[in-house]
Amino acid sequence: MSTRNEVLSALMGAEEALSGERLARRLGVSRNSVWKAIEQLRSDGYEIDAGTNRGYVLVSSPDLISEPEIVKWTRTETLGRRLEVHDRLDSTNLRAKLLAAQGAPHGYLVCADSQVSGRGRFGRTFFSPEHSGVYITYLLRPTLDPERATMITSLAAVAVARAIEALCPAEVKIKWVNDLYMGGRKVCGILCEAGMDFESGTLDYVALGIGVNVARTEFPEELRDIATSVVNECGQPVSRSRLIAEISNQLEALWPQLPTGAFMQESRARSIVIGRDVTVLRGGERYPAHVLDIDEMGRLVVRTDSGVSRLGAGEISLKL
């Protein structure tokens, strides 16, 4: 952790003013380094009061994504305990996959304030402006067969829905398989990518990418009717760092259910597609279907003119 972040973490956890000398001694740095860190924090928008013979007091914090603030709210043992925070990345998933190749452990978390090349499913662009969203990727190393690992997206959708509701008085629904909705519009997308060990034929890692629109946002014209944000819907501020921590908390709480699929009961209860007519999009195919259910493996059970079938992949549109 940088000196800036160590000073911020110390101020956040302090019950009284901390002098520069005390901070320097605690952190093992010079008083000048502490002063520089304080000035950097102030330039980033943190309000820090200081008085002669009194020390430093953190008065207020901007809604920045920072490691100390994430750590403050994280209650997990593994997921999100080791993390890195970037102002900007091409893609958090690409960064996580690079770290996977370098041997990063299960639960490692990559966070970014913005993405230059944020990606959704099927190569689509994911709108990722600065200072407004949560763009994160967990590096996961599940000891599961690849078929069961496909359920990670469904488990993550439930975890993120719980996390948003823990901080915002609004209901979150799931559109199979990777989109979360509030007020009838998309607030979150999930992109799960896997890496295989070709020698053993087993799963090496999963990069679980999550993008949540958080701050009050004016969306581009092409997204205004289909996208929303957490704050747009609940009307009150939501800390992005705290939301990241809460996603980690909920994801780890649900993780033991991955082998059994017990979380699928909640996934079904949150579904906005069960019982509705949809258009199925698979490769070059496009056909109407009626959604009957979501099965224990997260597959969509649909009825078409050809009969009942189960979809483990693909996309659906609620617009016929």
SVG drawing of the C-alpha trace seen along z (x, -y; Angstrom):
<svg xmlns="http://www.w3.org/2000/svg" viewBox="-46 -26 58 60">
<polyline fill="none" stroke="black" stroke-width="0.4" points="0.0,0.0 1.3,-3.5 2.1,-6.1 -0.9,-8.0 -3.2,-5.0 -1.5,-4.1 -2.1,-7.7 -5.7,-7.6 -6.3,-4.2 -4.8,-5.5 -7.0,-8.6 -10.1,-6.6 -9.5,-4.3 -8.6,-7.0 -10.9,-8.0 -8.8,-11.2 -6.5,-13.6 -3.2,-12.1 -0.1,-14.2 2.3,-14.1 5.0,-12.8 2.7,-10.0 1.7,-9.1 5.3,-9.0 6.3,-6.8 3.4,-4.4 4.0,-4.1 7.8,-4.1 8.2,-7.1 9.4,-10.7 7.1,-13.5 7.7,-15.2 6.3,-12.0 3.3,-12.3 2.8,-15.9 3.1,-15.1 0.5,-12.3 -1.9,-14.7 -1.5,-17.3 -2.1,-14.6 -5.3,-13.5 -6.5,-17.1 -5.9,-17.6 -8.0,-14.4 -10.9,-16.0 -10.5,-14.6 -11.3,-17.3 -8.6,-17.0 -8.6,-19.4 -5.3,-20.2 -4.5,-22.4 -1.4,-23.4 -0.6,-20.8 -3.7,-18.9 -2.9,-16.8 -4.9,-15.7 -8.6,-14.8 -10.4,-13.3 -13.6,-15.4 -15.1,-14.1 -14.3,-11.9 -15.1,-12.2 -16.6,-9.3 -13.3,-7.9 -12.5,-4.3 -9.6,-3.7 -8.0,-0.6 -8.3,-1.8 -12.0,-2.5 -12.7,0.8 -10.8,2.7 -12.7,0.8 -16.0,2.4 -14.7,5.8 -15.6,8.7 -14.3,11.6 -11.5,14.0 -10.4,14.4 -12.4,12.6 -11.3,9.0 -8.7,9.3 -5.9,8.8 -6.6,6.0 -5.4,3.3 -7.0,0.0 -6.4,-1.9 -7.6,-5.3 -8.0,-3.8 -7.5,-0.5 -8.3,0.8 -10.3,3.5 -10.3,5.0 -10.9,8.5 -7.8,8.2 -5.8,7.1 -7.1,10.0 -6.3,12.5 -2.7,11.2 -2.4,11.6 -3.8,15.1 -1.0,16.0 1.4,14.6 0.0,16.9 -2.2,14.4 -4.3,16.2 -8.0,17.0 -10.0,14.0 -7.6,11.3 -9.6,8.2 -8.9,5.6 -10.7,2.3 -10.7,-0.7 -12.4,-4.1 -12.8,-4.0 -12.2,-1.7 -11.0,-2.7 -12.1,0.5 -14.7,1.9 -16.4,5.0 -19.7,6.8 -20.8,10.1 -20.3,10.9 -17.6,8.2 -19.9,5.2 -18.6,2.0 -19.5,1.4 -20.0,-2.3 -17.4,-2.9 -16.9,-6.7 -14.8,-8.0 -16.0,-8.8 -19.4,-7.2 -19.3,-3.4 -17.9,-0.3 -15.7,1.6 -14.2,4.7 -12.9,8.2 -12.4,11.1 -9.8,13.7 -11.3,17.0 -9.8,20.4 -12.7,22.8 -12.1,26.5 -15.1,27.4 -15.8,29.0 -16.3,26.4 -20.0,27.2 -20.7,26.3 -18.4,23.2 -20.8,21.7 -23.1,21.0 -20.7,18.4 -22.5,15.7 -25.8,16.6 -24.3,16.7 -22.6,13.3 -25.9,11.7 -27.5,12.7 -24.6,11.4 -24.5,8.0 -28.3,7.7 -28.0,8.3 -25.1,5.8 -27.0,3.0 -30.1,3.6 -27.9,3.5 -27.0,-0.1 -30.0,-1.4 -33.7,-1.1 -34.7,0.2 -35.4,3.6 -33.0,5.3 -34.1,7.8 -32.1,10.2 -32.5,10.6 -31.0,14.0 -28.2,14.5 -25.9,11.6 -27.8,8.3 -29.3,6.6 -32.2,4.2 -33.6,1.4 -36.8,-0.4 -37.0,1.6 -33.6,0.5 -30.2,2.1 -27.9,1.1 -25.2,3.8 -23.6,6.2 -21.5,9.3 -18.9,10.8 -17.4,14.2 -14.4,15.5 -12.6,18.8 -9.1,20.0 -8.4,23.7 -5.4,25.9 -5.1,27.7 -2.8,30.4 -5.1,31.5 -8.4,30.4 -9.4,28.7 -10.4,25.1 -7.4,22.9 -9.2,19.7 -12.3,17.5 -12.2,13.8 -15.5,12.5 -16.1,9.0 -18.8,6.8 -19.8,3.3 -22.3,1.3 -23.6,-2.2 -23.6,-3.9 -23.5,-7.7 -26.3,-10.0 -25.5,-9.8 -26.6,-11.4 -26.4,-8.5 -25.6,-8.8 -28.8,-9.1 -28.5,-5.5 -28.6,-4.3 -31.1,-6.6 -34.1,-4.3 -32.3,-1.1 -29.7,-2.1 -29.9,-3.6 -27.8,-4.0 -28.1,-3.0 -28.3,-6.7 -30.7,-7.5 -33.1,-4.9 -32.7,-5.3 -32.1,-9.0 -29.4,-9.0 -25.6,-8.8 -24.0,-5.4 -20.3,-5.0 -18.6,-3.1 -15.8,-1.8 -18.4,-0.5 -20.4,1.2 -17.3,3.0 -16.7,4.3 -20.3,5.3 -20.1,7.2 -17.1,9.1 -19.0,9.8 -22.1,11.2 -20.1,13.1 -18.1,14.9 -21.2,15.6 -22.8,17.3 -19.6,19.1 -20.2,22.3 -23.5,22.7 -21.8,23.0 -21.5,26.8 -25.2,27.2 -26.8,24.4 -28.9,23.4 -28.7,19.8 -30.8,20.5 -34.0,20.2 -33.3,16.6 -32.1,16.1 -35.5,17.4 -37.4,15.1 -35.5,12.1 -36.0,13.1 -37.8,10.7 -38.1,13.2 -39.8,16.3 -43.4,16.4 -42.7,13.9 -42.4,14.1 -38.9,13.4 -36.8,13.5 -33.9,15.9 -30.6,14.8 -28.1,17.7 -25.4,17.2 -27.2,16.4 -30.5,17.7 -33.4,15.5 -36.7,17.1 -39.6,16.4 -40.0,18.4 -41.9,18.5 -39.8,18.7 -41.1,21.5 -38.3,21.5 -34.6,21.4 -33.3,24.9 -30.9,26.0 -27.9,25.5 -28.9,21.9 -30.2,22.9 -33.3,21.1 -36.2,23.5 -38.2,22.3 -41.1,23.4 -41.1,22.9 -43.0,24.3 -40.5,27.2 -41.1,28.0 -39.4,27.5 -35.7,26.9 -33.0,25.7 -30.6,22.9 -27.2,22.9 -25.8,20.0 -27.0,17.2 -29.0,14.1 -32.6,13.1 -34.5,9.9 -37.7,8.9 -38.7,7.0 -40.5,9.3"/>
</svg>
